[in-house]
Amino acid sequence: MRLGRRNGIVGMAIALCAMPAAPLLADTTPIPLSSSATWKQDEAKFEMPPVIDGFLREGLFDYGDQRLDVSGTYQDSASATTATLYLFRPSIPDVAMWHDRSLASIHANERLGTPDYATAMTATFVLGGAGSHATGLRTVMPLSGAEFVSTGLVMFQLRDWLVAVRMSSRTLDQARLATRLASFVAALSYDPAGMSQVSRAVMGDCADALRFKSAKRANPPKLGATLLLSALSGAAENDEKDAKEPSVPAQTVDFCRDPASTLGFGVYRANGATDGYVIALGDNGTTINVARQPAAALLGGGGANDYWVDLSTVYSTSTFRGFRNLPPPDKVIEVVRSEAPLSTVSRDEAGDTTINLSSAALK
């Protein structure tokens, strides 16, 4: 997603190829590490040590191969409590959005049992490095029908990364789990420089519902427009990567949840917009942005009024043939799951960017 720069030179390659449909899930691979070593993500300035607040690390996993979406599993055998620590870099690092999707994934996890959302305790809290601002979100709730009796979730932003903790216990009730979860989060090791100083709020419903029209497809964009938007996407995200000092993320967008949301995916609107939306798939940072791209008209040939479809994972952004009218979310997901993208902007571990174009982009 980023244009890599080495010694001030932008590294970018353009490949023309037949592209398969973009994958929505990455492979999970163990990260080899001795039991006494601390794993570090240098870009995020975040650590997963062998012990956190009495919890022993049992494993580290990469949901890909670039250390951009990593989890660590921790166990406290004394209380039969499990904690999973996640670090990932989504295209939209919005705490409320991904806290909302993570709660939905708890509902779908049959192994945990049945969560009692009616008695769930959700609150904001102040993190180290965030001053007096309540920048984190925490939810704890009881469970029934399985071996676990309570579960909890914490989410907070670390510059353009998100940190999440999922904790479930076989012995701790809701109140005691809340205390244990807060203690675990307080013991996390990270560099607080550049953390957001904006207080967060739980995701709320939009005041109205989007009105979708017929899903009439747009013409494929011209090659020039595709290249322009792909390059702009990579360059915009690269500015922060090249900065020597972390910058404080600006909070300029408040999302609301549209009624079109389901347990399987969430539909969110920036500042209540009625001319576009974001689909959040799962709880790992994968989004589909449906919006107009006025920059597409810079090279002529129209397209400024079309709704472009961009699938973003922590590894890449893929652009698909869009729609002439605002499409229903299920039609957009169908396109992403079944069609090959027109272009994909991906970044390797060195920070260099490759723009892959499909044959359809050349027509």
Beta strands, then each sheet from edge to edge (+ up, - down):
strand 1: 4-6
strand 2: 9-16
strand 3: 29-30
strand 4: 39-41
strand 5: 46-48
strand 6: 51-52
strand 7: 55-62
strand 8: 69-76
strand 9: 81-88
strand 10: 114-115
strand 11: 121-125
strand 12: 136-144
strand 13: 150-158
strand 14: 161-169
strand 15: 189-190
strand 16: 204-205
strand 17: 255-257
strand 18: 265-270
strand 19: 277-281
strand 20: 286-292
strand 21: 307-312
strand 22: 316-323
strand 23: 343-347
strand 24: 353-357
sheet 1: 1+ 2- 24- 23+ 22- 21+ 20- 19+ 18- 17+ 16+
sheet 2: 3+ 7- 6+
sheet 3: 3+ 7- 8+ 9- 14+ 13- 12+ 10-
sheet 4: 3+ 7- 8+ 9- 14+ 13- 12+ 11-
sheet 5: 4+ 5- 15+
end
